[in-house]
Every structure is written in structure tokens, then in C-alpha cells.
């Protein structure tokens, strides 16, 4: 595989894995891209879980919620930023990097899981775009029309991914910043001052925000591989995503208050109402709806990159079109709310996997000899810390919405006499367990 890189300002992403990736994205490109990903339409409704992560009668104070958003974002985006660095140094997509961790054949397991996850979330984002458009224009235009239009735009962006990222930096990001600032000013005037609450659920709120951030860990290298430097990739991720997500959640706190906590709890898209009803709301909310396609773009493009780990010589454009069509079809026929609960199970796979990757690549020094070839040998022992981290996640996590899955872990806790405490973090716990076990394996390997 060639080690040369392309530095042409307008070069596009390579079509197959055996072509060199262009290094055209600077810190501003990365920062703008991740800032756009940090603002999500349903991210506003997620503020409900930030304020009251335990779902009881003891919500956080407004100050505690904002601090939890900041701390959780910094922890989560630091993980995403570190996951991006190997992509810069090797020039490879995220799932291809796993060849060095698990070997080629074993890397297919997380690759398939990531494909399922990305297609699911891509369909979910198309649903969000369509619902946002209907909030502005009403039901006169059918949901299917908006979903298909969003699917077509998403697929078009994936054909020219680096051009799409540069477009976001030059034009879309400015509109998003102005829109968020506008809604912040309007909501601050209209919403009564937040009072009451406690700090009791602070750790649970931090864990919730960490989980929001680290959901991007399995795709970070797909874009960082085109960065000019590791510093540009890491700083762009942490700076851009943290600022945007904290702002999004802060605005969401007021939007949820205006829409009603109970109403948003029953229907997350109800949070769109205050945005559309605000002065010039339709205009600025329309910018946010259009921008939401960058979320579906990231999901569809990363699915194509994951598939190239399985079939490295297939043109990524073929994958992009096929995945775009499939994602749009799913958005038209599947109950995405139900599917979202299933996807949360898969999402828990990638935090402990990153813990194993980070320790093996950075601390144990294997990054200097990371084998990403098509003959990389299997490393079955590295599955052990990954599985232990996954188990830790679900032993500490809040009950899943999937009843049979929740019953499995309720039974496991009862069998060992363990009760998770409110201060325990599922994401941080899974990361620490998987990382520490990987360190132990590395120490044993040195002795033998």
C-alpha cells in the first residue's frame, strides 16, 4: 500500500483503500465539521435528560447542568480526539485501524456492528430532518417527500466528502452560529429564570453527556485521516464539538422549559415548537434543519468507509449510493424510535473497544508497528479486555429500553449482589476496565 499523500487543496477522498489519502483538512476545517456535528435538532430535547438524568423528582440546578455538559463534553471529545490521531498517523479509516488491534478477520466483527449502527443512525437522522421540515411547513408536504429529499442530499454529499467538509466550514457553520445565538437570546427573554434543583445527579448527567460525545469514536479516523497534522485533528474535534454541544444543550434547557418537560418526554420532536414559534424562527430553524444533513452524511459516509474494510477494492461511491438508498428506505418504513433503543446496545460496544485501542496504540507503543495490512494476524487475546469493558458498561448503565436485554443485566447484578450507585459512570467505568486489562496483558506479554 502506498505511503505517499496528496496535498492538493481541492483533492478528494480516495476511491479505494489502496490509494493515498489527501492531507487537505486544517484545524478550522476539522473544527467547523465537528462543531456542526455537535449541534443536533434532537440534541435540544436531550437537555431534558441532562437536567434530570435519573428521571426522578430531584433535577439538577441550571448551573450543575451546564457544568455537567462542559465536563462530559470535554471527557467524551477527548476520547474522540484521541481516536482520531491514529487515523492521521496511518492515513486509514477507523475500522481498518482495528486490523492492528484485532487482526484482519477479527476486525470484521466490530466493522459489521458499526455498519449496522451507522445505517440505523443515518435513517434516524433522515427522520429528524423530515420531522423538522414538517414542523416548519406543516403536513401539507408528506413526510416521505422530505425524507427522500434529505436522503438524496445526504448521498450527494458523500460522493464529494472533503468538498462537503470545506463547504460546511465556509458557509454552513456561520449560519448555524447565528441561528443558535438568535435562539439563545429569544429563549432567555421568554423563559423564566431556572431555579431550584440539586447536584445529586451530577455524575449521572456527566455520564449522559460523555455517552453523547463518544458515539462518534468509531468514525473519527474516517475524517482525521485527511488532516494535515494530529494536532489539527485533535484540537478540531475537542474544540469544535465541545463548544457546539454545550451551546446546544444550554439552548435546549430553555427550549424544553418552553415546550414543557412532560410533553418533550413523550414526544422529543415537540421541542421544535418553540424554535418555529420564535421571531424569525422558521428562517433560523430552517438553517438548522438543512444543516442536520451533515449528521446523516457522516453516518452514510462512515458506513461506506467501514464496508471498505471488508471489500477494500470496491469504489466508495458505489457503497455510498447503495447505503444512501438503503438508509432512506429504512427511514420510510421503520419505527426509528424503537430501533433507537436497539442501537444503544450496539453503541456500548465502542467505548470499551476504544479503551483497548488507546492503551495498545499509545501506552504500549504498538502504534509504531501498527499492522493494517490485509495479512494482519489475529490477536484473540485483545477481545478479552473489550468484552470485560462491555460487561462493565451494562453492569453500571441505566436499564435498557429493550426489556429482554434489561432483564439479562438485572439478573447479572442480582447474581453477584451488585447495585450501581448514582455516581458511577458506565462509559468511564467501561473505558477504565478495558484499558487497565489491556495494560495488564501488555505487562504479561513483556515478561513472557
C-alpha positions as a Markdown table, in Angstrom:
| # | Residue | x | y | z |
|---|---|---|---|---|
| 1 | Unk | 0.0 | 0.0 | 0.0 |
| 2 | Unk | 1.5 | 3.3 | -1.0 |
| 3 | Unk | 2.6 | 5.7 | 1.8 |
| 4 | Unk | 2.5 | 8.8 | -0.3 |
| 5 | Unk | 0.0 | 11.5 | 0.5 |
| 6 | Unk | -1.8 | 14.0 | -1.7 |
| 7 | Unk | -1.7 | 17.7 | -0.6 |
| 8 | Unk | -3.7 | 19.3 | -3.4 |
| 9 | Unk | -6.0 | 21.9 | -1.9 |
| 10 | Unk | -9.1 | 20.6 | -3.7 |
| 11 | Unk | -8.2 | 16.8 | -3.8 |
| 12 | Unk | -11.0 | 14.4 | -2.9 |
| 13 | Unk | -11.0 | 11.3 | -0.8 |
| 14 | Unk | -9.6 | 8.2 | -2.5 |
| 15 | Unk | -12.0 | 5.8 | -4.1 |
| 16 | Unk | -10.3 | 2.6 | -2.7 |
| 17 | Unk | -8.1 | 1.7 | 0.2 |
| 18 | Unk | -5.0 | 1.2 | -1.9 |
| 19 | Unk | -5.0 | 4.9 | -2.9 |
| 20 | Unk | -3.2 | 7.6 | -0.8 |
| 21 | Unk | -5.4 | 9.8 | 1.3 |
| 22 | Unk | -5.1 | 13.6 | 0.6 |
| 23 | Unk | -4.0 | 15.7 | 3.6 |
| 24 | Unk | -6.1 | 18.8 | 2.9 |
| 25 | Unk | -8.0 | 19.5 | 6.1 |
| 26 | Unk | -6.7 | 22.0 | 8.6 |
| 27 | Unk | -7.8 | 22.7 | 12.1 |
| 28 | Unk | -10.5 | 25.1 | 11.0 |
| 29 | Unk | -11.9 | 22.5 | 8.6 |
| 30 | Unk | -12.0 | 19.9 | 11.4 |
| 31 | Unk | -13.3 | 22.3 | 14.0 |
| 32 | Unk | -16.2 | 23.5 | 11.8 |
| 33 | Unk | -17.1 | 19.9 | 10.8 |
| 34 | Unk | -17.2 | 18.7 | 14.4 |
| 35 | Unk | -19.0 | 21.9 | 15.6 |
| 36 | Unk | -21.7 | 21.2 | 13.1 |
| 37 | Unk | -22.0 | 17.6 | 14.3 |
| 38 | Unk | -22.2 | 18.9 | 17.9 |
| 39 | Unk | -25.4 | 20.8 | 17.1 |
| 40 | Unk | -28.3 | 18.4 | 16.6 |
| 41 | Unk | -32.1 | 19.0 | 16.4 |
| 42 | Unk | -32.9 | 16.3 | 18.9 |
| 43 | Unk | -29.8 | 17.4 | 20.9 |
| 44 | Unk | -32.1 | 20.2 | 22.1 |
| 45 | Unk | -34.6 | 17.7 | 23.5 |
| 46 | Unk | -31.7 | 15.7 | 25.1 |
| 47 | Unk | -31.4 | 18.7 | 27.5 |
| 48 | Unk | -34.4 | 17.0 | 29.3 |
| 49 | Unk | -32.1 | 14.1 | 30.3 |
| 50 | Unk | -29.3 | 16.5 | 31.1 |
| 51 | Unk | -31.4 | 18.3 | 33.7 |
| 52 | Unk | -32.9 | 15.1 | 35.1 |
| 53 | Unk | -30.8 | 12.1 | 34.1 |
| 54 | Unk | -32.3 | 9.8 | 36.7 |
| 55 | Unk | -35.9 | 10.6 | 35.8 |
| 56 | Unk | -36.9 | 11.3 | 39.4 |
| 57 | Unk | -38.2 | 14.4 | 41.3 |
| 58 | Unk | -34.8 | 15.8 | 42.0 |
| 59 | Unk | -33.5 | 17.6 | 38.9 |
| 60 | Unk | -30.1 | 19.4 | 38.7 |
| 61 | Unk | -29.7 | 23.1 | 39.2 |
| 62 | Unk | -29.2 | 25.0 | 36.0 |
| 63 | Unk | -25.5 | 25.7 | 36.9 |
| 64 | Unk | -24.9 | 22.0 | 37.7 |
| 65 | Unk | -26.5 | 21.0 | 34.3 |
| 66 | Unk | -24.2 | 23.4 | 32.4 |
| 67 | Unk | -21.1 | 22.2 | 34.3 |
| 68 | Unk | -22.1 | 18.6 | 33.6 |
| 69 | Unk | -22.4 | 19.5 | 29.9 |
| 70 | Unk | -19.0 | 21.0 | 29.9 |
| 71 | Unk | -17.2 | 18.3 | 31.8 |
| 72 | Unk | -19.0 | 15.5 | 30.0 |
| 73 | Unk | -18.2 | 17.0 | 26.6 |
| 74 | Unk | -14.5 | 17.5 | 27.4 |
| 75 | Unk | -14.2 | 13.9 | 28.6 |
| 76 | Unk | -16.1 | 12.5 | 25.6 |
| 77 | Unk | -14.5 | 14.6 | 23.0 |
| 78 | Unk | -11.0 | 13.9 | 24.4 |
| 79 | Unk | -11.8 | 10.2 | 23.6 |
| 80 | Unk | -13.0 | 11.1 | 20.2 |
| 81 | Unk | -9.9 | 13.3 | 19.6 |
| 82 | Unk | -7.5 | 10.5 | 20.6 |
| 83 | Unk | -9.4 | 8.1 | 18.4 |
| 84 | Unk | -8.8 | 10.5 | 15.5 |
| 85 | Unk | -5.0 | 10.6 | 16.0 |
| 86 | Unk | -4.2 | 7.1 | 14.6 |
| 87 | Unk | -6.2 | 8.0 | 11.6 |
| 88 | Unk | -3.9 | 10.9 | 10.9 |
| 89 | Unk | -0.7 | 8.9 | 11.5 |
| 90 | Unk | -1.7 | 5.9 | 9.5 |
| 91 | Unk | -3.9 | 7.5 | 6.9 |
| 92 | Unk | -6.5 | 4.8 | 7.4 |
| 93 | Unk | -10.3 | 4.8 | 8.2 |
| 94 | Unk | -11.5 | 3.8 | 11.7 |
| 95 | Unk | -12.4 | 0.2 | 11.0 |
| 96 | Unk | -9.2 | -0.5 | 9.0 |
| 97 | Unk | -7.3 | 0.6 | 12.1 |
| 98 | Unk | -8.8 | -2.3 | 14.0 |
| 99 | Unk | -6.7 | -4.7 | 11.9 |
| 100 | Unk | -3.8 | -3.6 | 14.0 |
| 101 | Unk | -5.7 | -4.2 | 17.2 |
| 102 | Unk | -7.5 | -7.5 | 16.5 |
| 103 | Unk | -6.1 | -8.7 | 13.2 |
| 104 | Unk | -7.9 | -8.7 | 9.8 |
| 105 | Unk | -10.5 | -11.4 | 10.4 |
| 106 | Unk | -11.4 | -10.3 | 14.0 |
| 107 | Unk | -11.7 | -6.7 | 12.8 |
| 108 | Unk | -14.7 | -7.8 | 10.7 |
| 109 | Unk | -16.8 | -8.2 | 13.9 |
| 110 | Unk | -16.8 | -4.5 | 15.1 |
| 111 | Unk | -16.9 | -3.5 | 11.4 |
| 112 | Unk | -20.2 | -5.3 | 10.9 |
| 113 | Unk | -21.6 | -3.9 | 14.2 |
| 114 | Unk | -20.6 | -0.4 | 13.1 |
| 115 | Unk | -22.2 | -0.8 | 9.7 |
| 116 | Unk | -25.5 | -1.8 | 11.4 |
| 117 | Unk | -25.2 | 1.1 | 13.8 |
| 118 | Unk | -24.3 | 3.8 | 11.2 |
| 119 | Unk | -27.1 | 2.7 | 8.9 |
| 120 | Unk | -29.6 | 2.9 | 11.8 |
| 121 | Unk | -28.5 | 6.3 | 12.9 |
| 122 | Unk | -28.4 | 7.5 | 9.3 |
| 123 | Unk | -32.1 | 6.6 | 9.0 |
| 124 | Unk | -32.8 | 8.2 | 12.3 |
| 125 | Unk | -31.2 | 11.5 | 11.1 |
| 126 | Unk | -33.3 | 11.5 | 7.9 |
| 127 | Unk | -36.4 | 11.1 | 10.1 |
| 128 | Unk | -35.3 | 14.0 | 12.2 |
| 129 | Unk | -34.8 | 16.2 | 9.1 |
| 130 | Unk | -38.2 | 15.3 | 7.8 |
| 131 | Unk | -39.9 | 16.0 | 11.1 |
| 132 | Unk | -38.1 | 19.3 | 11.4 |
| 133 | Unk | -39.2 | 20.3 | 7.9 |
| 134 | Unk | -42.8 | 19.4 | 8.8 |
| 135 | Unk | -42.6 | 21.5 | 11.9 |
| 136 | Unk | -41.8 | 24.5 | 9.7 |
| 137 | Unk | -44.1 | 23.8 | 6.7 |
| 138 | Unk | -46.8 | 21.7 | 8.3 |
| 139 | Unk | -48.2 | 18.4 | 7.0 |
| 140 | Unk | -49.1 | 19.7 | 3.5 |
| 141 | Unk | -45.8 | 18.2 | 2.2 |
| 142 | Unk | -45.8 | 14.4 | 3.2 |
| 143 | Unk | -43.1 | 13.1 | 5.5 |
| 144 | Unk | -41.9 | 10.7 | 2.7 |
| 145 | Unk | -41.1 | 13.7 | 0.4 |
| 146 | Unk | -38.8 | 15.3 | 3.0 |
| 147 | Unk | -37.1 | 12.0 | 3.9 |
| 148 | Unk | -36.4 | 11.2 | 0.3 |
| 149 | Unk | -35.1 | 14.8 | -0.4 |
| 150 | Unk | -32.8 | 14.5 | 2.7 |
| 151 | Unk | -31.6 | 11.1 | 1.5 |
| 152 | Unk | -30.7 | 12.4 | -1.9 |
| 153 | Unk | -28.8 | 15.4 | -0.5 |
| 154 | Unk | -27.0 | 13.1 | 2.0 |
| 155 | Unk | -25.9 | 10.7 | -0.7 |
| 156 | Unk | -24.7 | 13.6 | -2.9 |
| 157 | Unk | -22.5 | 14.9 | -0.1 |
| 158 | Unk | -20.9 | 11.5 | 0.4 |
| 159 | Unk | -19.7 | 11.5 | -3.2 |
| 160 | Unk | -17.5 | 14.5 | -2.5 |
| 161 | Unk | -16.9 | 14.2 | 1.2 |
| 162 | Unk | -13.9 | 16.6 | 1.5 |
| 163 | Unk | -15.7 | 19.1 | -0.6 |
| 164 | Unk | -18.7 | 18.8 | 1.8 |
| 165 | Unk | -16.5 | 19.5 | 4.8 |
| 166 | Unk | -15.0 | 22.5 | 3.2 |
| 167 | Unk | -18.5 | 23.7 | 2.3 |
| 168 | Unk | -19.5 | 23.4 | 5.9 |
| 169 | Unk | -16.6 | 25.5 | 7.1 |
| 170 | Unk | -17.1 | 28.3 | 4.6 |
| 171 | Unk | -20.8 | 28.8 | 4.7 |
| 172 | Unk | -22.9 | 26.5 | 6.9 |
| 173 | Unk | -21.1 | 27.0 | 10.1 |
| 174 | Unk | -21.7 | 30.7 | 10.1 |
| 175 | Unk | -25.4 | 30.2 | 9.6 |
| 176 | Unk | -25.5 | 27.7 | 12.5 |
| 177 | Unk | -23.7 | 30.1 | 14.8 |
| 178 | Unk | -26.0 | 32.9 | 14.0 |
| 179 | Unk | -29.1 | 30.7 | 14.4 |
| 180 | Unk | -28.0 | 29.3 | 17.8 |
| 181 | Unk | -27.2 | 32.8 | 19.2 |
| 182 | Unk | -30.5 | 34.1 | 17.9 |
| 183 | Unk | -32.5 | 31.4 | 19.7 |
| 184 | Unk | -30.4 | 31.7 | 22.8 |
| 185 | Unk | -31.3 | 35.4 | 23.0 |
| 186 | Unk | -35.0 | 34.8 | 22.3 |
| 187 | Unk | -35.3 | 32.0 | 24.8 |
| 188 | Unk | -33.5 | 33.9 | 27.6 |
| 189 | Unk | -36.1 | 36.6 | 27.2 |
| 190 | Unk | -39.1 | 34.4 | 27.1 |
| 191 | Unk | -38.2 | 31.7 | 29.7 |
| 192 | Unk | -38.5 | 32.3 | 33.4 |
| 193 | Unk | -35.2 | 32.0 | 35.3 |
| 194 | Unk | -34.3 | 28.4 | 36.2 |
| 195 | Unk | -34.4 | 27.9 | 40.0 |
| 196 | Unk | -34.3 | 25.0 | 42.4 |
| 197 | Unk | -32.8 | 21.6 | 42.0 |
| 198 | Unk | -29.7 | 19.9 | 43.4 |
| 199 | Unk | -26.3 | 18.5 | 42.5 |
| 200 | Unk | -27.2 | 14.9 | 43.4 |
| 201 | Unk | -27.4 | 13.6 | 39.9 |
| 202 | Unk | -24.3 | 15.5 | 38.6 |
| 203 | Unk | -22.3 | 12.3 | 37.9 |
| 204 | Unk | -25.2 | 10.7 | 36.0 |
| 205 | Unk | -25.6 | 13.9 | 33.9 |
| 206 | Unk | -21.9 | 13.8 | 33.1 |
| 207 | Unk | -22.1 | 10.2 | 32.1 |
| 208 | Unk | -25.1 | 11.0 | 29.8 |
| 209 | Unk | -23.1 | 13.8 | 28.0 |
| 210 | Unk | -20.0 | 11.6 | 27.7 |
| 211 | Unk | -22.2 | 8.9 | 26.0 |
| 212 | Unk | -23.5 | 11.6 | 23.5 |
| 213 | Unk | -19.9 | 12.5 | 22.6 |
| 214 | Unk | -18.2 | 9.1 | 22.4 |
| 215 | Unk | -20.9 | 7.9 | 20.0 |
| 216 | Unk | -18.5 | 9.4 | 17.3 |
| 217 | Unk | -15.5 | 7.4 | 18.4 |
| 218 | Unk | -15.9 | 4.7 | 15.7 |
| 219 | Unk | -15.9 | 7.2 | 12.9 |
| 220 | Unk | -13.4 | 9.8 | 14.0 |
| 221 | Unk | -10.5 | 8.4 | 11.9 |
| 222 | Unk | -12.6 | 8.4 | 8.8 |
| 223 | Unk | -12.2 | 12.2 | 8.6 |
| 224 | Unk | -9.0 | 12.7 | 10.6 |
| 225 | Unk | -7.1 | 10.6 | 8.0 |
| 226 | Unk | -7.3 | 13.7 | 5.8 |
| 227 | Unk | -5.9 | 16.1 | 8.4 |
| 228 | Unk | -2.6 | 17.9 | 7.9 |
| 229 | Unk | -1.5 | 17.0 | 11.5 |
| 230 | Unk | -2.5 | 15.1 | 14.6 |
| 231 | Unk | -2.8 | 18.5 | 16.4 |
| 232 | Unk | -5.2 | 19.8 | 13.9 |
| 233 | Unk | -7.4 | 16.7 | 14.2 |
| 234 | Unk | -7.4 | 16.5 | 18.0 |
| 235 | Unk | -7.9 | 20.2 | 18.5 |
| 236 | Unk | -10.6 | 20.4 | 15.9 |
| 237 | Unk | -12.6 | 17.6 | 17.5 |
| 238 | Unk | -12.3 | 18.8 | 21.1 |
| 239 | Unk | -12.7 | 22.5 | 20.4 |
| 240 | Unk | -15.4 | 22.4 | 17.8 |
| 241 | Unk | -17.6 | 19.6 | 19.2 |
| 242 | Unk | -17.3 | 20.7 | 22.9 |
| 243 | Unk | -18.3 | 24.3 | 22.2 |
| 244 | Unk | -21.2 | 23.3 | 19.9 |
| 245 | Unk | -22.6 | 20.6 | 22.2 |
| 246 | Unk | -22.5 | 22.7 | 25.3 |
| 247 | Unk | -24.3 | 25.6 | 23.5 |
| 248 | Unk | -26.8 | 23.1 | 22.0 |
| 249 | Unk | -27.6 | 21.6 | 25.4 |
| 250 | Unk | -27.8 | 25.1 | 27.1 |
| 251 | Unk | -30.3 | 26.3 | 24.5 |
| 252 | Unk | -32.1 | 23.0 | 24.8 |
| 253 | Unk | -32.7 | 23.6 | 28.5 |
| 254 | Unk | -34.7 | 26.7 | 27.7 |
| 255 | Unk | -36.5 | 25.2 | 24.7 |
| 256 | Unk | -37.6 | 22.2 | 26.8 |
| 257 | Unk | -38.9 | 24.6 | 29.5 |
| 258 | Unk | -41.0 | 26.4 | 26.9 |
| 259 | Unk | -42.3 | 23.3 | 25.3 |
| 260 | Unk | -43.0 | 21.5 | 28.6 |
| 261 | Unk | -40.9 | 18.8 | 30.2 |
| 262 | Unk | -43.7 | 16.2 | 30.1 |
| 263 | Unk | -44.6 | 17.0 | 26.5 |
| 264 | Unk | -40.9 | 16.6 | 25.3 |
| 265 | Unk | -40.6 | 13.4 | 27.4 |
| 266 | Unk | -43.5 | 11.8 | 25.5 |
| 267 | Unk | -42.6 | 13.3 | 22.1 |
| 268 | Unk | -39.0 | 14.5 | 21.5 |
| 269 | Unk | -39.9 | 16.5 | 18.4 |
| 270 | Unk | -42.2 | 18.7 | 20.5 |
| 271 | Unk | -39.1 | 20.7 | 21.3 |
| 272 | Unk | -39.2 | 22.0 | 17.7 |
| 273 | Unk | -42.3 | 24.1 | 18.6 |
| 274 | Unk | -40.6 | 26.9 | 20.5 |
| 275 | Unk | -38.0 | 27.3 | 17.7 |
| 276 | Unk | -40.5 | 27.7 | 15.0 |
| 277 | Unk | -42.7 | 30.0 | 17.1 |
| 278 | Unk | -39.8 | 32.4 | 17.9 |
| 279 | Unk | -39.5 | 35.6 | 15.9 |
| 280 | Unk | -37.8 | 34.7 | 12.6 |
| 281 | Unk | -37.9 | 31.2 | 14.0 |
| 282 | Unk | -38.9 | 29.5 | 10.7 |
| 283 | Unk | -35.9 | 31.0 | 8.9 |
| 284 | Unk | -33.2 | 30.2 | 11.5 |
| 285 | Unk | -34.7 | 26.8 | 12.4 |
| 286 | Unk | -34.7 | 26.0 | 8.7 |
| 287 | Unk | -31.0 | 26.6 | 8.6 |
| 288 | Unk | -30.6 | 24.1 | 11.5 |
| 289 | Unk | -32.8 | 21.6 | 9.7 |
| 290 | Unk | -30.8 | 21.8 | 6.5 |
| 291 | Unk | -27.6 | 21.5 | 8.5 |
| 292 | Unk | -28.9 | 18.3 | 10.1 |
| 293 | Unk | -28.0 | 16.5 | 6.8 |
| 294 | Unk | -24.3 | 16.7 | 7.9 |
| 295 | Unk | -25.2 | 14.1 | 10.6 |
| 296 | Unk | -26.7 | 11.7 | 8.1 |
| 297 | Unk | -23.8 | 12.5 | 5.7 |
| 298 | Unk | -21.3 | 11.4 | 8.4 |
| 299 | Unk | -23.3 | 8.2 | 9.1 |
| 300 | Unk | -23.6 | 7.2 | 5.5 |
| 301 | Unk | -20.0 | 8.1 | 4.5 |
| 302 | Unk | -18.6 | 6.2 | 7.6 |
| 303 | Unk | -20.7 | 3.2 | 6.6 |
| 304 | Unk | -19.0 | 3.2 | 3.2 |
| 305 | Unk | -15.6 | 3.5 | 4.9 |
| 306 | Unk | -16.4 | 0.6 | 7.2 |
| 307 | Unk | -17.5 | -1.5 | 4.2 |
| 308 | Unk | -14.2 | -0.9 | 2.6 |
| 309 | Unk | -12.5 | -2.8 | 5.4 |
| 310 | Unk | -14.5 | -5.8 | 4.2 |
| 311 | Unk | -14.1 | -5.1 | 0.5 |
| 312 | Unk | -11.1 | -2.7 | 0.1 |
| 313 | Unk | -11.1 | -2.5 | -3.7 |
| 314 | Unk | -14.7 | -1.5 | -4.2 |
| 315 | Unk | -15.2 | 2.1 | -5.2 |
| 316 | Unk | -16.5 | 4.0 | -2.1 |
| 317 | Unk | -19.0 | 5.9 | -4.3 |
| 318 | Unk | -20.7 | 2.6 | -5.1 |
| 319 | Unk | -21.0 | 1.9 | -1.3 |
| 320 | Unk | -22.2 | 5.5 | -0.7 |
| 321 | Unk | -25.0 | 5.3 | -3.2 |
| 322 | Unk | -26.1 | 1.8 | -2.0 |
| 323 | Unk | -26.0 | 2.8 | 1.6 |
| 324 | Unk | -27.8 | 6.1 | 0.9 |
| 325 | Unk | -30.7 | 4.3 | -0.8 |
| 326 | Unk | -30.9 | 1.7 | 2.0 |
| 327 | Unk | -30.8 | 4.3 | 4.7 |
| 328 | Unk | -33.6 | 6.3 | 3.0 |
| 329 | Unk | -35.7 | 3.2 | 2.6 |
| 330 | Unk | -35.3 | 2.4 | 6.3 |
| 331 | Unk | -36.3 | 5.9 | 7.3 |
| 332 | Unk | -39.5 | 5.5 | 5.3 |
| 333 | Unk | -40.7 | 2.2 | 6.8 |
| 334 | Unk | -39.1 | 1.6 | 10.2 |
| 335 | Unk | -40.2 | 2.9 | 13.6 |
| 336 | Unk | -36.9 | 4.7 | 14.3 |
| 337 | Unk | -37.8 | 5.3 | 18.0 |
| 338 | Unk | -38.0 | 1.5 | 18.6 |
| 339 | Unk | -34.9 | 0.9 | 16.6 |
| 340 | Unk | -33.0 | 3.6 | 18.5 |
| 341 | Unk | -33.3 | 1.5 | 21.7 |
| 342 | Unk | -31.6 | -1.4 | 19.9 |
| 343 | Unk | -28.9 | 0.8 | 18.6 |
| 344 | Unk | -28.0 | 1.9 | 22.1 |
| 345 | Unk | -26.9 | -1.7 | 22.8 |
| 346 | Unk | -24.5 | -1.6 | 19.9 |
| 347 | Unk | -23.2 | 1.8 | 20.9 |
| 348 | Unk | -21.9 | 0.4 | 24.2 |
| 349 | Unk | -19.5 | -1.8 | 22.1 |
| 350 | Unk | -17.3 | 1.1 | 21.1 |
| 351 | Unk | -16.3 | 2.8 | 24.3 |
| 352 | Unk | -14.5 | -0.2 | 25.7 |
| 353 | Unk | -13.1 | -1.0 | 22.3 |
| 354 | Unk | -11.6 | 2.5 | 22.2 |
| 355 | Unk | -10.1 | 1.9 | 25.7 |
| 356 | Unk | -8.3 | -1.2 | 24.3 |
| 357 | Unk | -7.2 | 0.7 | 21.2 |
| 358 | Unk | -5.9 | 3.8 | 23.1 |
| 359 | Unk | -3.8 | 1.8 | 25.6 |
| 360 | Unk | -2.4 | -0.6 | 23.0 |
| 361 | Unk | -1.6 | 2.2 | 20.5 |
| 362 | Unk | -0.4 | 5.0 | 22.7 |
| 363 | Unk | 0.8 | 3.5 | 26.0 |
| 364 | Unk | 2.1 | 0.1 | 25.0 |
| 365 | Unk | 3.9 | 1.6 | 22.0 |
| 366 | Unk | 2.4 | -0.7 | 19.3 |
| 367 | Unk | 1.4 | 2.4 | 17.3 |
| 368 | Unk | 4.9 | 2.4 | 15.9 |
| 369 | Unk | 4.4 | -1.0 | 14.3 |
| 370 | Unk | 0.6 | -1.0 | 13.7 |
| 371 | Unk | -0.2 | -3.7 | 11.2 |
| 372 | Unk | -3.0 | -2.5 | 8.9 |
| 373 | Unk | -2.2 | -4.9 | 6.1 |
| 374 | Unk | -4.6 | -7.4 | 4.6 |
| 375 | Unk | -2.4 | -10.1 | 6.3 |
| 376 | Unk | -2.5 | -8.7 | 9.8 |
| 377 | Unk | -2.6 | -11.7 | 12.2 |
| 378 | Unk | -5.4 | -12.3 | 14.6 |
| 379 | Unk | -4.9 | -11.2 | 18.2 |
| 380 | Unk | -7.6 | -13.1 | 20.0 |
| 381 | Unk | -6.3 | -12.0 | 23.5 |
| 382 | Unk | -7.4 | -8.4 | 22.8 |
| 383 | Unk | -11.0 | -9.5 | 22.7 |
| 384 | Unk | -10.8 | -10.2 | 26.4 |
| 385 | Unk | -10.5 | -6.6 | 27.7 |
| 386 | Unk | -13.0 | -5.4 | 25.1 |
| 387 | Unk | -15.6 | -7.9 | 26.4 |
| 388 | Unk | -14.9 | -7.1 | 30.0 |
| 389 | Unk | -15.4 | -3.4 | 29.3 |
| 390 | Unk | -18.7 | -4.2 | 27.5 |
| 391 | Unk | -19.9 | -6.1 | 30.6 |
| 392 | Unk | -18.8 | -3.3 | 32.8 |
| 393 | Unk | -20.8 | -0.8 | 30.8 |
| 394 | Unk | -24.1 | -2.7 | 31.2 |
| 395 | Unk | -23.5 | -3.6 | 34.8 |
| 396 | Unk | -23.3 | 0.2 | 35.5 |
| 397 | Unk | -25.7 | 1.5 | 32.9 |
| 398 | Unk | -29.3 | 2.6 | 33.4 |
| 399 | Unk | -31.8 | -0.1 | 32.3 |
| 400 | Unk | -32.1 | -0.5 | 28.6 |
| 401 | Unk | -35.5 | 0.2 | 26.9 |
| 402 | Unk | -35.2 | -3.3 | 25.4 |
| 403 | Unk | -36.9 | -5.4 | 28.0 |
| 404 | Unk | -35.2 | -8.7 | 27.4 |
| 405 | Unk | -31.8 | -7.0 | 27.4 |
| 406 | Unk | -32.5 | -5.1 | 30.6 |
| 407 | Unk | -33.7 | -8.4 | 32.2 |
| 408 | Unk | -30.3 | -10.1 | 31.4 |
| 409 | Unk | -28.3 | -7.4 | 33.2 |
| 410 | Unk | -30.8 | -7.2 | 36.1 |
| 411 | Unk | -30.2 | -10.9 | 36.6 |
| 412 | Unk | -26.4 | -10.5 | 36.4 |
| 413 | Unk | -26.4 | -7.8 | 39.1 |
| 414 | Unk | -28.6 | -9.8 | 41.4 |
| 415 | Unk | -26.4 | -12.9 | 40.9 |
| 416 | Unk | -23.3 | -11.0 | 42.1 |
| 417 | Unk | -25.1 | -8.8 | 44.6 |
| 418 | Unk | -24.2 | -5.6 | 42.9 |
| 419 | Unk | -26.2 | -2.4 | 42.8 |
| 420 | Unk | -24.9 | 0.5 | 40.7 |
| 421 | Unk | -24.7 | 3.8 | 42.6 |
| 422 | Unk | -25.7 | 7.2 | 41.0 |
| 423 | Unk | -22.1 | 8.4 | 41.0 |
| 424 | Unk | -20.9 | 5.5 | 38.9 |
| 425 | Unk | -20.3 | 6.2 | 35.2 |
| 426 | Unk | -21.0 | 3.4 | 32.7 |
| 427 | Unk | -18.8 | 5.0 | 30.0 |
| 428 | Unk | -15.9 | 5.9 | 32.2 |
| 429 | Unk | -16.1 | 2.6 | 34.0 |
| 430 | Unk | -16.1 | 0.6 | 30.7 |
| 431 | Unk | -13.2 | 2.6 | 29.4 |
| 432 | Unk | -11.1 | 2.2 | 32.6 |
| 433 | Unk | -11.7 | -1.6 | 32.9 |
| 434 | Unk | -10.9 | -2.3 | 29.2 |
| 435 | Unk | -7.8 | 0.0 | 29.4 |
| 436 | Unk | -6.5 | -1.5 | 32.6 |
| 437 | Unk | -6.9 | -5.1 | 31.5 |
| 438 | Unk | -5.1 | -4.2 | 28.3 |
| 439 | Unk | -2.2 | -2.8 | 30.3 |
| 440 | Unk | -2.1 | -6.0 | 32.3 |
| 441 | Unk | -2.0 | -8.0 | 29.1 |
| 442 | Unk | 0.9 | -5.8 | 27.9 |
| 443 | Unk | 2.8 | -6.4 | 31.1 |
| 444 | Unk | 2.4 | -10.1 | 30.9 |
| 445 | Unk | 3.5 | -10.0 | 27.3 |
| 446 | Unk | 6.7 | -8.3 | 28.3 |
| 447 | Unk | 7.5 | -10.9 | 30.9 |
| 448 | Unk | 6.9 | -13.9 | 28.6 |
